[in-house]
C-alpha cells in the first residue's frame, strides 16, 4: 500500500475538464490528470434517469493532497454534486510513484 491515490471525476465539457486539470496541476494538488473524452454517462438525478456526454478525469495524487484537490474540483465545477472518488494505488513502479510524490504538495 502506498500513500498515492487515483481520483475519478467527470466534467460536462472538454473546457471544464481542462480548467480543472490545469488548476490541480498549478496548485500542485496532482502530478498528472488524464482526460478521457466523450464518455456516455447514465445516472439517476432528482428522481429521474438522465443521460449525458461527459469527460472523465483520472487524477493522480496523494492522500495528503486529496482534500485540497476535492475543494478545487468543487470550486471550479459546474455540477451541484461533482463526482470525486478515490481509489488507493496499492503498487506501481518505484520511479513513477516517487515522481508522483515529488510532483504533489511542495513548491517546485
PEDA-V899121 format. One record per backbone hydrogen bond with DSSP energy under -0.5 kcal/mol. NH is the residue of the N-H (numbers start at 1). CO is the residue of the C=O. E is the energy in kcal/mol with one decimal. If there is no record, write none. Layout:
NH/CO/E
NH/CO/E
This chain:
2/89/-1.0
5/61/-2.8
6/87/-2.8
7/5/-0.5
7/59/-3.2
8/85/-3.0
9/57/-1.7
11/55/-2.4
17/13/-2.2
18/14/-2.4
19/15/-2.4
20/16/-2.4
21/17/-2.5
22/18/-2.8
23/19/-2.1
24/20/-2.4
25/21/-2.1
26/22/-3.1
27/23/-2.4
28/25/-1.4
29/24/-2.9
30/24/-1.0
31/60/-2.7
32/60/-1.0
34/58/-2.4
36/34/-0.6
36/56/-2.7
37/35/-0.5
39/54/-3.4
41/39/-0.6
41/52/-3.1
43/50/-2.0
45/43/-0.5
45/48/-3.0
48/45/-1.6
50/43/-3.7
50/48/-0.5
52/41/-2.3
54/39/-2.6
54/52/-0.5
55/11/-2.5
56/36/-2.0
57/9/-3.4
58/34/-2.7
58/56/-0.5
59/7/-3.0
59/57/-0.7
60/32/-2.7
60/58/-0.6
61/5/-2.4
61/59/-0.6
63/3/-2.7
65/62/-0.6
66/62/-0.7
66/63/-0.9
69/65/-2.5
70/66/-2.8
71/67/-2.1
72/68/-2.2
73/69/-2.5
74/70/-2.4
75/71/-2.5
76/72/-2.1
77/73/-1.3
85/8/-1.9
87/6/-2.7
89/4/-2.5
90/88/-0.9
97/93/-2.6
98/94/-2.3
99/95/-2.2
100/96/-2.8
101/97/-2.3
102/98/-2.4
103/99/-1.6
104/100/-0.7
104/101/-0.6
105/28/-3.1
106/104/-0.6
